[in-house]
Amino acid sequence: MEDLWDRKFMSQHSLGGMKAKNDKSDTPAKPVLPPDSVQAIINYVTEFLRKQYTITLEPKHIRSAISTKLSTEKSAFKKRSSIVASAILPERS
C-alpha cells in the first residue's frame, strides 16, 4: 500500500467509505480507496501467499488488514501533525 499511496492519502481514506459506528461527529465519512487498487492488492497478496507458502487466505482477511493499515495511518498522521504543530507554535500561557 505504501508503494501506491503516501501516508497522508491513506490517513484520509477508508476501505468502505462509511463512518465508524461509534463516530458521533458531524464530519463526513472519508472517501473510499479506489476499488480497482484494492482488488489488485487482494489479488496480489492472495497469489503471493499461495505460490510462496501454499497458504490460501480469504479476501475478507486481506480487507481487514487494509482497514487496519488505514486506521493506523490515521492515528500516526494525527500524532505527527500534533507534534509538528507543537514544535512550530509556541505554547501560550
PyMOL Python script that loads the backbone (N, CA, C, O; Angstrom):
from pymol import cmd

cmd.read_pdbstr("""\
ATOM      1  N   MET A   1       0.824  -1.191   0.000  1.00  0.00           N
ATOM      2  CA  MET A   1       0.000   0.000   0.000  1.00  0.00           C
ATOM      3  C   MET A   1       0.868   1.254   0.000  1.00  0.00           C
ATOM      4  O   MET A   1       0.531   2.257  -0.629  1.00  0.00           O
ATOM      5  N   GLU A   2       1.985   1.182   0.713  1.00  0.00           N
ATOM      6  CA  GLU A   2       2.856   2.357   0.777  1.00  0.00           C
ATOM      7  C   GLU A   2       3.521   2.655  -0.559  1.00  0.00           C
ATOM      8  O   GLU A   2       3.975   3.776  -0.790  1.00  0.00           O
ATOM      9  N   ASP A   3       3.581   1.656  -1.445  1.00  0.00           N
ATOM     10  CA  ASP A   3       4.098   1.901  -2.789  1.00  0.00           C
ATOM     11  C   ASP A   3       3.071   2.590  -3.674  1.00  0.00           C
ATOM     12  O   ASP A   3       3.436   3.243  -4.652  1.00  0.00           O
ATOM     13  N   LEU A   4       1.802   2.455  -3.347  1.00  0.00           N
ATOM     14  CA  LEU A   4       0.740   3.072  -4.140  1.00  0.00           C
ATOM     15  C   LEU A   4       0.380   4.469  -3.659  1.00  0.00           C
ATOM     16  O   LEU A   4       0.154   5.373  -4.464  1.00  0.00           O
ATOM     17  N   TRP A   5       0.328   4.642  -2.343  1.00  0.00           N
ATOM     18  CA  TRP A   5      -0.155   5.897  -1.778  1.00  0.00           C
ATOM     19  C   TRP A   5       0.766   6.379  -0.672  1.00  0.00           C
ATOM     20  O   TRP A   5       1.427   5.585  -0.004  1.00  0.00           O
ATOM     21  N   ASP A   6       0.799   7.707  -0.489  1.00  0.00           N
ATOM     22  CA  ASP A   6       1.566   8.240   0.632  1.00  0.00           C
ATOM     23  C   ASP A   6       0.742   8.153   1.911  1.00  0.00           C
ATOM     24  O   ASP A   6      -0.452   7.855   1.877  1.00  0.00           O
ATOM     25  N   ARG A   7       1.395   8.417   3.030  1.00  0.00           N
ATOM     26  CA  ARG A   7       0.753   8.255   4.330  1.00  0.00           C
ATOM     27  C   ARG A   7      -0.433   9.202   4.510  1.00  0.00           C
ATOM     28  O   ARG A   7      -1.437   8.829   5.117  1.00  0.00           O
ATOM     29  N   LYS A   8      -0.322  10.407   3.993  1.00  0.00           N
ATOM     30  CA  LYS A   8      -1.415  11.370   4.126  1.00  0.00           C
ATOM     31  C   LYS A   8      -2.658  10.870   3.384  1.00  0.00           C
ATOM     32  O   LYS A   8      -3.771  10.945   3.905  1.00  0.00           O
ATOM     33  N   PHE A   9      -2.460  10.360   2.168  1.00  0.00           N
ATOM     34  CA  PHE A   9      -3.579   9.832   1.385  1.00  0.00           C
ATOM     35  C   PHE A   9      -4.262   8.691   2.134  1.00  0.00           C
ATOM     36  O   PHE A   9      -5.489   8.646   2.223  1.00  0.00           O
ATOM     37  N   MET A  10      -3.457   7.765   2.673  1.00  0.00           N
ATOM     38  CA  MET A  10      -4.033   6.627   3.391  1.00  0.00           C
ATOM     39  C   MET A  10      -4.782   7.075   4.638  1.00  0.00           C
ATOM     40  O   MET A  10      -5.804   6.489   4.994  1.00  0.00           O
ATOM     41  N   SER A  11      -4.278   8.111   5.302  1.00  0.00           N
ATOM     42  CA  SER A  11      -4.938   8.570   6.525  1.00  0.00           C
ATOM     43  C   SER A  11      -6.272   9.269   6.230  1.00  0.00           C
ATOM     44  O   SER A  11      -7.110   9.411   7.121  1.00  0.00           O
ATOM     45  N   GLN A  12      -6.465   9.700   4.994  1.00  0.00           N
ATOM     46  CA  GLN A  12      -7.671  10.427   4.624  1.00  0.00           C
ATOM     47  C   GLN A  12      -8.704   9.578   3.894  1.00  0.00           C
ATOM     48  O   GLN A  12      -9.728  10.099   3.452  1.00  0.00           O
ATOM     49  N   HIS A  13      -8.448   8.269   3.759  1.00  0.00           N
ATOM     50  CA  HIS A  13      -9.360   7.385   3.040  1.00  0.00           C
ATOM     51  C   HIS A  13      -9.758   6.195   3.898  1.00  0.00           C
ATOM     52  O   HIS A  13      -9.105   5.871   4.890  1.00  0.00           O
ATOM     53  N   SER A  14     -10.843   5.557   3.494  1.00  0.00           N
ATOM     54  CA  SER A  14     -11.293   4.356   4.193  1.00  0.00           C
ATOM     55  C   SER A  14     -11.551   3.251   3.166  1.00  0.00           C
ATOM     56  O   SER A  14     -11.577   3.499   1.961  1.00  0.00           O
ATOM     57  N   LEU A  15     -11.735   2.056   3.655  1.00  0.00           N
ATOM     58  CA  LEU A  15     -11.963   0.930   2.768  1.00  0.00           C
ATOM     59  C   LEU A  15     -13.405   0.904   2.264  1.00  0.00           C
ATOM     60  O   LEU A  15     -13.654   0.583   1.102  1.00  0.00           O
ATOM     61  N   GLY A  16     -14.338   1.238   3.125  1.00  0.00           N
ATOM     62  CA  GLY A  16     -15.738   1.151   2.742  1.00  0.00           C
ATOM     63  C   GLY A  16     -16.421   2.472   2.482  1.00  0.00           C
ATOM     64  O   GLY A  16     -17.531   2.495   1.950  1.00  0.00           O
ATOM     65  N   GLY A  17     -15.788   3.573   2.842  1.00  0.00           N
ATOM     66  CA  GLY A  17     -16.397   4.881   2.633  1.00  0.00           C
ATOM     67  C   GLY A  17     -17.508   5.208   3.615  1.00  0.00           C
ATOM     68  O   GLY A  17     -18.319   6.102   3.374  1.00  0.00           O
ATOM     69  N   MET A  18     -17.540   4.472   4.731  1.00  0.00           N
ATOM     70  CA  MET A  18     -18.575   4.726   5.733  1.00  0.00           C
ATOM     71  C   MET A  18     -17.922   5.158   7.043  1.00  0.00           C
ATOM     72  O   MET A  18     -16.764   4.841   7.316  1.00  0.00           O
ATOM     73  N   LYS A  19     -18.686   5.884   7.839  1.00  0.00           N
ATOM     74  CA  LYS A  19     -18.196   6.315   9.144  1.00  0.00           C
ATOM     75  C   LYS A  19     -18.241   5.144  10.125  1.00  0.00           C
ATOM     76  O   LYS A  19     -19.052   4.229   9.987  1.00  0.00           O
ATOM     77  N   ALA A  20     -17.360   5.194  11.107  1.00  0.00           N
ATOM     78  CA  ALA A  20     -17.382   4.190  12.164  1.00  0.00           C
ATOM     79  C   ALA A  20     -18.675   4.315  12.961  1.00  0.00           C
ATOM     80  O   ALA A  20     -19.210   5.415  13.104  1.00  0.00           O
ATOM     81  N   LYS A  21     -19.177   3.210  13.475  1.00  0.00           N
ATOM     82  CA  LYS A  21     -20.431   3.218  14.223  1.00  0.00           C
ATOM     83  C   LYS A  21     -20.355   4.103  15.461  1.00  0.00           C
ATOM     84  O   LYS A  21     -21.356   4.694  15.867  1.00  0.00           O
ATOM     85  N   ASN A  22     -19.164   4.195  16.064  1.00  0.00           N
ATOM     86  CA  ASN A  22     -19.023   4.983  17.283  1.00  0.00           C
ATOM     87  C   ASN A  22     -18.658   6.446  17.001  1.00  0.00           C
ATOM     88  O   ASN A  22     -18.457   7.212  17.944  1.00  0.00           O
ATOM     89  N   ASP A  23     -18.569   6.851  15.730  1.00  0.00           N
ATOM     90  CA  ASP A  23     -18.252   8.238  15.368  1.00  0.00           C
ATOM     91  C   ASP A  23     -19.534   9.054  15.394  1.00  0.00           C
ATOM     92  O   ASP A  23     -20.383   8.924  14.513  1.00  0.00           O
ATOM     93  N   LYS A  24     -19.666   9.893  16.407  1.00  0.00           N
ATOM     94  CA  LYS A  24     -20.870  10.714  16.571  1.00  0.00           C
ATOM     95  C   LYS A  24     -20.695  12.135  16.041  1.00  0.00           C
ATOM     96  O   LYS A  24     -21.597  12.961  16.176  1.00  0.00           O
ATOM     97  N   SER A  25     -19.543  12.425  15.441  1.00  0.00           N
ATOM     98  CA  SER A  25     -19.284  13.781  14.956  1.00  0.00           C
ATOM     99  C   SER A  25     -20.098  14.075  13.695  1.00  0.00           C
ATOM    100  O   SER A  25     -20.674  13.176  13.082  1.00  0.00           O
ATOM    101  N   ASP A  26     -20.129  15.342  13.330  1.00  0.00           N
ATOM    102  CA  ASP A  26     -20.847  15.771  12.134  1.00  0.00           C
ATOM    103  C   ASP A  26     -19.974  15.730  10.886  1.00  0.00           C
ATOM    104  O   ASP A  26     -20.431  16.087   9.800  1.00  0.00           O
ATOM    105  N   THR A  27     -18.732  15.301  11.030  1.00  0.00           N
ATOM    106  CA  THR A  27     -17.829  15.261   9.884  1.00  0.00           C
ATOM    107  C   THR A  27     -18.271  14.174   8.909  1.00  0.00           C
ATOM    108  O   THR A  27     -18.770  13.128   9.325  1.00  0.00           O
ATOM    109  N   PRO A  28     -18.088  14.420   7.622  1.00  0.00           N
ATOM    110  CA  PRO A  28     -18.489  13.404   6.640  1.00  0.00           C
ATOM    111  C   PRO A  28     -17.552  12.193   6.681  1.00  0.00           C
ATOM    112  O   PRO A  28     -16.441  12.265   7.207  1.00  0.00           O
ATOM    113  N   ALA A  29     -18.018  11.098   6.121  1.00  0.00           N
ATOM    114  CA  ALA A  29     -17.191   9.891   6.032  1.00  0.00           C
ATOM    115  C   ALA A  29     -16.008  10.152   5.104  1.00  0.00           C
ATOM    116  O   ALA A  29     -16.077  10.985   4.200  1.00  0.00           O
ATOM    117  N   LYS A  30     -14.923   9.421   5.350  1.00  0.00           N
ATOM    118  CA  LYS A  30     -13.757   9.561   4.493  1.00  0.00           C
ATOM    119  C   LYS A  30     -14.047   8.922   3.133  1.00  0.00           C
ATOM    120  O   LYS A  30     -14.825   7.972   3.046  1.00  0.00           O
ATOM    121  N   PRO A  31     -13.422   9.442   2.073  1.00  0.00           N
ATOM    122  CA  PRO A  31     -13.630   8.849   0.751  1.00  0.00           C
ATOM    123  C   PRO A  31     -13.096   7.405   0.710  1.00  0.00           C
ATOM    124  O   PRO A  31     -12.198   7.038   1.468  1.00  0.00           O
ATOM    125  N   VAL A  32     -13.654   6.627  -0.165  1.00  0.00           N
ATOM    126  CA  VAL A  32     -13.270   5.226  -0.307  1.00  0.00           C
ATOM    127  C   VAL A  32     -11.991   5.114  -1.154  1.00  0.00           C
ATOM    128  O   VAL A  32     -11.761   5.912  -2.063  1.00  0.00           O
ATOM    129  N   LEU A  33     -11.171   4.111  -0.836  1.00  0.00           N
ATOM    130  CA  LEU A  33      -9.999   3.833  -1.660  1.00  0.00           C
ATOM    131  C   LEU A  33     -10.459   3.406  -3.049  1.00  0.00           C
ATOM    132  O   LEU A  33     -11.563   2.881  -3.194  1.00  0.00           O
ATOM    133  N   PRO A  34      -9.640   3.619  -4.066  1.00  0.00           N
ATOM    134  CA  PRO A  34     -10.021   3.180  -5.406  1.00  0.00           C
ATOM    135  C   PRO A  34     -10.260   1.657  -5.425  1.00  0.00           C
ATOM    136  O   PRO A  34      -9.351   0.890  -5.107  1.00  0.00           O
ATOM    137  N   PRO A  35     -11.464   1.219  -5.791  1.00  0.00           N
ATOM    138  CA  PRO A  35     -11.794  -0.215  -5.746  1.00  0.00           C
ATOM    139  C   PRO A  35     -10.881  -1.093  -6.594  1.00  0.00           C
ATOM    140  O   PRO A  35     -10.566  -2.216  -6.202  1.00  0.00           O
ATOM    141  N   ASP A  36     -10.452  -0.594  -7.755  1.00  0.00           N
ATOM    142  CA  ASP A  36      -9.556  -1.382  -8.609  1.00  0.00           C
ATOM    143  C   ASP A  36      -8.223  -1.644  -7.914  1.00  0.00           C
ATOM    144  O   ASP A  36      -7.659  -2.733  -8.021  1.00  0.00           O
ATOM    145  N   SER A  37      -7.731  -0.642  -7.208  1.00  0.00           N
ATOM    146  CA  SER A  37      -6.469  -0.802  -6.490  1.00  0.00           C
ATOM    147  C   SER A  37      -6.610  -1.785  -5.331  1.00  0.00           C
ATOM    148  O   SER A  37      -5.724  -2.604  -5.089  1.00  0.00           O
ATOM    149  N   VAL A  38      -7.727  -1.695  -4.623  1.00  0.00           N
ATOM    150  CA  VAL A  38      -7.962  -2.619  -3.504  1.00  0.00           C
ATOM    151  C   VAL A  38      -8.030  -4.048  -4.033  1.00  0.00           C
ATOM    152  O   VAL A  38      -7.448  -4.955  -3.437  1.00  0.00           O
ATOM    153  N   GLN A  39      -8.726  -4.258  -5.133  1.00  0.00           N
ATOM    154  CA  GLN A  39      -8.831  -5.599  -5.715  1.00  0.00           C
ATOM    155  C   GLN A  39      -7.466  -6.090  -6.187  1.00  0.00           C
ATOM    156  O   GLN A  39      -7.153  -7.272  -6.048  1.00  0.00           O
ATOM    157  N   ALA A  40      -6.658  -5.200  -6.738  1.00  0.00           N
ATOM    158  CA  ALA A  40      -5.315  -5.583  -7.182  1.00  0.00           C
ATOM    159  C   ALA A  40      -4.458  -6.019  -5.988  1.00  0.00           C
ATOM    160  O   ALA A  40      -3.698  -6.982  -6.090  1.00  0.00           O
ATOM    161  N   ILE A  41      -4.576  -5.318  -4.867  1.00  0.00           N
ATOM    162  CA  ILE A  41      -3.835  -5.699  -3.658  1.00  0.00           C
ATOM    163  C   ILE A  41      -4.295  -7.071  -3.178  1.00  0.00           C
ATOM    164  O   ILE A  41      -3.471  -7.923  -2.844  1.00  0.00           O
ATOM    165  N   ILE A  42      -5.606  -7.285  -3.144  1.00  0.00           N
ATOM    166  CA  ILE A  42      -6.142  -8.577  -2.705  1.00  0.00           C
ATOM    167  C   ILE A  42      -5.643  -9.696  -3.617  1.00  0.00           C
ATOM    168  O   ILE A  42      -5.214 -10.745  -3.134  1.00  0.00           O
ATOM    169  N   ASN A  43      -5.697  -9.481  -4.920  1.00  0.00           N
ATOM    170  CA  ASN A  43      -5.234 -10.492  -5.875  1.00  0.00           C
ATOM    171  C   ASN A  43      -3.746 -10.782  -5.702  1.00  0.00           C
ATOM    172  O   ASN A  43      -3.325 -11.939  -5.721  1.00  0.00           O
ATOM    173  N   TYR A  44      -2.960  -9.734  -5.536  1.00  0.00           N
ATOM    174  CA  TYR A  44      -1.513  -9.904  -5.395  1.00  0.00           C
ATOM    175  C   TYR A  44      -1.167 -10.691  -4.128  1.00  0.00           C
ATOM    176  O   TYR A  44      -0.393 -11.647  -4.174  1.00  0.00           O
ATOM    177  N   VAL A  45      -1.741 -10.286  -3.012  1.00  0.00           N
ATOM    178  CA  VAL A  45      -1.440 -10.953  -1.746  1.00  0.00           C
ATOM    179  C   VAL A  45      -1.898 -12.408  -1.777  1.00  0.00           C
ATOM    180  O   VAL A  45      -1.181 -13.304  -1.332  1.00  0.00           O
ATOM    181  N   THR A  46      -3.079 -12.631  -2.296  1.00  0.00           N
ATOM    182  CA  THR A  46      -3.603 -13.999  -2.389  1.00  0.00           C
ATOM    183  C   THR A  46      -2.682 -14.880  -3.226  1.00  0.00           C
ATOM    184  O   THR A  46      -2.334 -15.987  -2.817  1.00  0.00           O
ATOM    185  N   GLU A  47      -2.293 -14.390  -4.387  1.00  0.00           N
ATOM    186  CA  GLU A  47      -1.434 -15.159  -5.287  1.00  0.00           C
ATOM    187  C   GLU A  47      -0.040 -15.370  -4.691  1.00  0.00           C
ATOM    188  O   GLU A  47       0.520 -16.462  -4.786  1.00  0.00           O
ATOM    189  N   PHE A  48       0.513 -14.330  -4.081  1.00  0.00           N
ATOM    190  CA  PHE A  48       1.842 -14.433  -3.479  1.00  0.00           C
ATOM    191  C   PHE A  48       1.869 -15.489  -2.376  1.00  0.00           C
ATOM    192  O   PHE A  48       2.758 -16.339  -2.345  1.00  0.00           O
ATOM    193  N   LEU A  49       0.901 -15.431  -1.481  1.00  0.00           N
ATOM    194  CA  LEU A  49       0.868 -16.398  -0.384  1.00  0.00           C
ATOM    195  C   LEU A  49       0.612 -17.815  -0.893  1.00  0.00           C
ATOM    196  O   LEU A  49       1.157 -18.778  -0.354  1.00  0.00           O
ATOM    197  N   ARG A  50      -0.199 -17.937  -1.912  1.00  0.00           N
ATOM    198  CA  ARG A  50      -0.480 -19.261  -2.469  1.00  0.00           C
ATOM    199  C   ARG A  50       0.769 -19.870  -3.104  1.00  0.00           C
ATOM    200  O   ARG A  50       1.047 -21.057  -2.930  1.00  0.00           O
ATOM    201  N   LYS A  51       1.524 -19.042  -3.848  1.00  0.00           N
ATOM    202  CA  LYS A  51       2.723 -19.548  -4.531  1.00  0.00           C
ATOM    203  C   LYS A  51       3.889 -19.768  -3.562  1.00  0.00           C
ATOM    204  O   LYS A  51       4.563 -20.795  -3.626  1.00  0.00           O
ATOM    205  N   GLN A  52       4.123 -18.818  -2.675  1.00  0.00           N
ATOM    206  CA  GLN A  52       5.296 -18.872  -1.804  1.00  0.00           C
ATOM    207  C   GLN A  52       5.129 -19.804  -0.618  1.00  0.00           C
ATOM    208  O   GLN A  52       6.079 -20.474  -0.215  1.00  0.00           O
ATOM    209  N   TYR A  53       3.949 -19.851  -0.066  1.00  0.00           N
ATOM    210  CA  TYR A  53       3.750 -20.568   1.191  1.00  0.00           C
ATOM    211  C   TYR A  53       2.616 -21.585   1.150  1.00  0.00           C
ATOM    212  O   TYR A  53       2.288 -22.185   2.173  1.00  0.00           O
ATOM    213  N   THR A  54       2.023 -21.782  -0.004  1.00  0.00           N
ATOM    214  CA  THR A  54       0.855 -22.653  -0.178  1.00  0.00           C
ATOM    215  C   THR A  54      -0.224 -22.383   0.873  1.00  0.00           C
ATOM    216  O   THR A  54      -0.815 -23.303   1.437  1.00  0.00           O
ATOM    217  N   ILE A  55      -0.456 -21.109   1.112  1.00  0.00           N
ATOM    218  CA  ILE A  55      -1.492 -20.667   2.051  1.00  0.00           C
ATOM    219  C   ILE A  55      -2.625 -20.051   1.243  1.00  0.00           C
ATOM    220  O   ILE A  55      -2.396 -19.261   0.327  1.00  0.00           O
ATOM    221  N   THR A  56      -3.823 -20.416   1.587  1.00  0.00           N
ATOM    222  CA  THR A  56      -4.992 -19.792   0.975  1.00  0.00           C
ATOM    223  C   THR A  56      -5.603 -18.840   1.999  1.00  0.00           C
ATOM    224  O   THR A  56      -6.035 -19.251   3.076  1.00  0.00           O
ATOM    225  N   LEU A  57      -5.628 -17.585   1.644  1.00  0.00           N
ATOM    226  CA  LEU A  57      -6.150 -16.557   2.539  1.00  0.00           C
ATOM    227  C   LEU A  57      -7.414 -15.978   1.939  1.00  0.00           C
ATOM    228  O   LEU A  57      -7.440 -15.624   0.761  1.00  0.00           O
ATOM    229  N   GLU A  58      -8.454 -15.879   2.736  1.00  0.00           N
ATOM    230  CA  GLU A  58      -9.712 -15.323   2.248  1.00  0.00           C
ATOM    231  C   GLU A  58      -9.580 -13.806   2.071  1.00  0.00           C
ATOM    232  O   GLU A  58      -8.900 -13.144   2.854  1.00  0.00           O
ATOM    233  N   PRO A  59     -10.230 -13.263   1.042  1.00  0.00           N
ATOM    234  CA  PRO A  59     -10.179 -11.819   0.802  1.00  0.00           C
ATOM    235  C   PRO A  59     -10.618 -10.985   2.006  1.00  0.00           C
ATOM    236  O   PRO A  59     -10.109  -9.880   2.196  1.00  0.00           O
ATOM    237  N   LYS A  60     -11.553 -11.487   2.827  1.00  0.00           N
ATOM    238  CA  LYS A  60     -12.016 -10.701   3.978  1.00  0.00           C
ATOM    239  C   LYS A  60     -10.872 -10.449   4.963  1.00  0.00           C
ATOM    240  O   LYS A  60     -10.864  -9.424   5.644  1.00  0.00           O
ATOM    241  N   HIS A  61      -9.914 -11.363   5.047  1.00  0.00           N
ATOM    242  CA  HIS A  61      -8.778 -11.161   5.944  1.00  0.00           C
ATOM    243  C   HIS A  61      -7.818 -10.097   5.396  1.00  0.00           C
ATOM    244  O   HIS A  61      -7.233  -9.324   6.155  1.00  0.00           O
ATOM    245  N   ILE A  62      -7.671 -10.072   4.097  1.00  0.00           N
ATOM    246  CA  ILE A  62      -6.822  -9.050   3.471  1.00  0.00           C
ATOM    247  C   ILE A  62      -7.488  -7.689   3.596  1.00  0.00           C
ATOM    248  O   ILE A  62      -6.821  -6.695   3.884  1.00  0.00           O
ATOM    249  N   ARG A  63      -8.800  -7.636   3.382  1.00  0.00           N
ATOM    250  CA  ARG A  63      -9.533  -6.375   3.535  1.00  0.00           C
ATOM    251  C   ARG A  63      -9.429  -5.866   4.973  1.00  0.00           C
ATOM    252  O   ARG A  63      -9.321  -4.661   5.201  1.00  0.00           O
ATOM    253  N   SER A  64      -9.460  -6.773   5.928  1.00  0.00           N
ATOM    254  CA  SER A  64      -9.310  -6.398   7.334  1.00  0.00           C
ATOM    255  C   SER A  64      -7.927  -5.794   7.578  1.00  0.00           C
ATOM    256  O   SER A  64      -7.797  -4.802   8.295  1.00  0.00           O
ATOM    257  N   ALA A  65      -6.905  -6.390   6.986  1.00  0.00           N
ATOM    258  CA  ALA A  65      -5.542  -5.861   7.129  1.00  0.00           C
ATOM    259  C   ALA A  65      -5.417  -4.484   6.480  1.00  0.00           C
ATOM    260  O   ALA A  65      -4.735  -3.608   7.013  1.00  0.00           O
ATOM    261  N   ILE A  66      -6.065  -4.288   5.343  1.00  0.00           N
ATOM    262  CA  ILE A  66      -6.051  -2.984   4.674  1.00  0.00           C
ATOM    263  C   ILE A  66      -6.731  -1.946   5.565  1.00  0.00           C
ATOM    264  O   ILE A  66      -6.219  -0.840   5.736  1.00  0.00           O
ATOM    265  N   SER A  67      -7.863  -2.296   6.121  1.00  0.00           N
ATOM    266  CA  SER A  67      -8.592  -1.389   7.005  1.00  0.00           C
ATOM    267  C   SER A  67      -7.758  -1.025   8.235  1.00  0.00           C
ATOM    268  O   SER A  67      -7.731   0.132   8.656  1.00  0.00           O
ATOM    269  N   THR A  68      -7.088  -2.009   8.797  1.00  0.00           N
ATOM    270  CA  THR A  68      -6.216  -1.756   9.950  1.00  0.00           C
ATOM    271  C   THR A  68      -5.078  -0.814   9.581  1.00  0.00           C
ATOM    272  O   THR A  68      -4.738   0.082  10.355  1.00  0.00           O
ATOM    273  N   LYS A  69      -4.491  -1.008   8.411  1.00  0.00           N
ATOM    274  CA  LYS A  69      -3.409  -0.140   7.939  1.00  0.00           C
ATOM    275  C   LYS A  69      -3.905   1.299   7.796  1.00  0.00           C
ATOM    276  O   LYS A  69      -3.212   2.232   8.199  1.00  0.00           O
ATOM    277  N   LEU A  70      -5.087   1.485   7.233  1.00  0.00           N
ATOM    278  CA  LEU A  70      -5.638   2.834   7.079  1.00  0.00           C
ATOM    279  C   LEU A  70      -5.885   3.480   8.435  1.00  0.00           C
ATOM    280  O   LEU A  70      -5.610   4.667   8.615  1.00  0.00           O
ATOM    281  N   SER A  71      -6.392   2.727   9.374  1.00  0.00           N
ATOM    282  CA  SER A  71      -6.640   3.243  10.723  1.00  0.00           C
ATOM    283  C   SER A  71      -5.340   3.615  11.414  1.00  0.00           C
ATOM    284  O   SER A  71      -5.253   4.652  12.072  1.00  0.00           O
ATOM    285  N   THR A  72      -4.331   2.770  11.262  1.00  0.00           N
ATOM    286  CA  THR A  72      -3.025   3.042  11.861  1.00  0.00           C
ATOM    287  C   THR A  72      -2.415   4.308  11.274  1.00  0.00           C
ATOM    288  O   THR A  72      -1.836   5.118  11.998  1.00  0.00           O
ATOM    289  N   GLU A  73      -2.545   4.475   9.969  1.00  0.00           N
ATOM    290  CA  GLU A  73      -2.013   5.672   9.322  1.00  0.00           C
ATOM    291  C   GLU A  73      -2.744   6.919   9.791  1.00  0.00           C
ATOM    292  O   GLU A  73      -2.122   7.968   9.956  1.00  0.00           O
ATOM    293  N   LYS A  74      -4.059   6.828  10.010  1.00  0.00           N
ATOM    294  CA  LYS A  74      -4.832   7.970  10.517  1.00  0.00           C
ATOM    295  C   LYS A  74      -4.317   8.375  11.889  1.00  0.00           C
ATOM    296  O   LYS A  74      -4.103   9.559  12.152  1.00  0.00           O
ATOM    297  N   SER A  75      -4.120   7.398  12.761  1.00  0.00           N
ATOM    298  CA  SER A  75      -3.616   7.685  14.110  1.00  0.00           C
ATOM    299  C   SER A  75      -2.217   8.274  14.065  1.00  0.00           C
ATOM    300  O   SER A  75      -1.923   9.249  14.758  1.00  0.00           O
ATOM    301  N   ALA A  76      -1.353   7.680  13.248  1.00  0.00           N
ATOM    302  CA  ALA A  76       0.023   8.171  13.145  1.00  0.00           C
ATOM    303  C   ALA A  76       0.064   9.573  12.553  1.00  0.00           C
ATOM    304  O   ALA A  76       0.854  10.408  12.992  1.00  0.00           O
ATOM    305  N   PHE A  77      -0.785   9.839  11.554  1.00  0.00           N
ATOM    306  CA  PHE A  77      -0.817  11.160  10.931  1.00  0.00           C
ATOM    307  C   PHE A  77      -1.272  12.219  11.928  1.00  0.00           C
ATOM    308  O   PHE A  77      -0.705  13.310  11.979  1.00  0.00           O
ATOM    309  N   LYS A  78      -2.296  11.902  12.723  1.00  0.00           N
ATOM    310  CA  LYS A  78      -2.763  12.846  13.739  1.00  0.00           C
ATOM    311  C   LYS A  78      -1.670  13.116  14.762  1.00  0.00           C
ATOM    312  O   LYS A  78      -1.471  14.260  15.172  1.00  0.00           O
ATOM    313  N   LYS A  79      -0.965  12.077  15.174  1.00  0.00           N
ATOM    314  CA  LYS A  79       0.102  12.241  16.164  1.00  0.00           C
ATOM    315  C   LYS A  79       1.239  13.090  15.592  1.00  0.00           C
ATOM    316  O   LYS A  79       1.729  14.002  16.258  1.00  0.00           O
ATOM    317  N   ARG A  80       1.656  12.792  14.364  1.00  0.00           N
ATOM    318  CA  ARG A  80       2.731  13.575  13.733  1.00  0.00           C
ATOM    319  C   ARG A  80       2.315  15.025  13.566  1.00  0.00           C
ATOM    320  O   ARG A  80       3.120  15.931  13.781  1.00  0.00           O
ATOM    321  N   SER A  81       1.064  15.255  13.184  1.00  0.00           N
ATOM    322  CA  SER A  81       0.580  16.618  12.987  1.00  0.00           C
ATOM    323  C   SER A  81       0.615  17.413  14.283  1.00  0.00           C
ATOM    324  O   SER A  81       0.979  18.589  14.282  1.00  0.00           O
ATOM    325  N   SER A  82       0.238  16.777  15.393  1.00  0.00           N
ATOM    326  CA  SER A  82       0.245  17.483  16.671  1.00  0.00           C
ATOM    327  C   SER A  82       1.674  17.750  17.145  1.00  0.00           C
ATOM    328  O   SER A  82       1.936  18.777  17.773  1.00  0.00           O
ATOM    329  N   ILE A  83       2.587  16.844  16.853  1.00  0.00           N
ATOM    330  CA  ILE A  83       3.994  17.049  17.229  1.00  0.00           C
ATOM    331  C   ILE A  83       4.584  18.208  16.436  1.00  0.00           C
ATOM    332  O   ILE A  83       5.275  19.063  16.989  1.00  0.00           O
ATOM    333  N   VAL A  84       4.308  18.227  15.144  1.00  0.00           N
ATOM    334  CA  VAL A  84       4.809  19.311  14.288  1.00  0.00           C
ATOM    335  C   VAL A  84       4.209  20.641  14.717  1.00  0.00           C
ATOM    336  O   VAL A  84       4.921  21.641  14.805  1.00  0.00           O
ATOM    337  N   ALA A  85       2.917  20.663  14.983  1.00  0.00           N
ATOM    338  CA  ALA A  85       2.251  21.908  15.400  1.00  0.00           C
ATOM    339  C   ALA A  85       2.825  22.417  16.701  1.00  0.00           C
ATOM    340  O   ALA A  85       3.035  23.621  16.850  1.00  0.00           O
ATOM    341  N   SER A  86       3.086  21.532  17.648  1.00  0.00           N
ATOM    342  CA  SER A  86       3.639  21.983  18.922  1.00  0.00           C
ATOM    343  C   SER A  86       5.076  22.455  18.782  1.00  0.00           C
ATOM    344  O   SER A  86       5.524  23.304  19.553  1.00  0.00           O
ATOM    345  N   ALA A  87       5.801  21.922  17.815  1.00  0.00           N
ATOM    346  CA  ALA A  87       7.174  22.350  17.589  1.00  0.00           C
ATOM    347  C   ALA A  87       7.228  23.715  16.903  1.00  0.00           C
ATOM    348  O   ALA A  87       8.143  24.503  17.139  1.00  0.00           O
ATOM    349  N   ILE A  88       6.231  23.984  16.046  1.00  0.00           N
ATOM    350  CA  ILE A  88       6.199  25.233  15.301  1.00  0.00           C
ATOM    351  C   ILE A  88       5.567  26.355  16.123  1.00  0.00           C
ATOM    352  O   ILE A  88       6.088  27.469  16.179  1.00  0.00           O
ATOM    353  N   LEU A  89       4.444  26.046  16.757  1.00  0.00           N
ATOM    354  CA  LEU A  89       3.730  27.064  17.514  1.00  0.00           C
ATOM    355  C   LEU A  89       4.133  27.011  18.969  1.00  0.00           C
ATOM    356  O   LEU A  89       4.014  25.959  19.596  1.00  0.00           O
ATOM    357  N   PRO A  90       4.610  28.118  19.529  1.00  0.00           N
ATOM    358  CA  PRO A  90       4.974  28.116  20.949  1.00  0.00           C
ATOM    359  C   PRO A  90       3.721  28.008  21.818  1.00  0.00           C
ATOM    360  O   PRO A  90       2.639  28.459  21.441  1.00  0.00           O
ATOM    361  N   GLU A  91       3.897  27.406  22.974  1.00  0.00           N
ATOM    362  CA  GLU A  91       2.762  27.285  23.910  1.00  0.00           C
ATOM    363  C   GLU A  91       2.382  28.648  24.455  1.00  0.00           C
ATOM    364  O   GLU A  91       3.235  29.490  24.737  1.00  0.00           O
ATOM    365  N   ARG A  92       1.090  28.842  24.596  1.00  0.00           N
ATOM    366  CA  ARG A  92       0.600  30.096  25.174  1.00  0.00           C
ATOM    367  C   ARG A  92       0.378  29.871  26.656  1.00  0.00           C
ATOM    368  O   ARG A  92      -0.064  28.805  27.087  1.00  0.00           O
ATOM    369  N   SER A  93       0.697  30.905  27.429  1.00  0.00           N
ATOM    370  CA  SER A  93       0.480  30.767  28.872  1.00  0.00           C
ATOM    371  C   SER A  93      -0.697  31.549  29.351  1.00  0.00           C
ATOM    372  O   SER A  93      -1.006  31.532  30.543  1.00  0.00           O
TER     373      SER A  93
END
""", "prot")
cmd.dss("prot")
cmd.show_as("cartoon", "prot")
cmd.util.cbc("prot")
cmd.orient("prot")
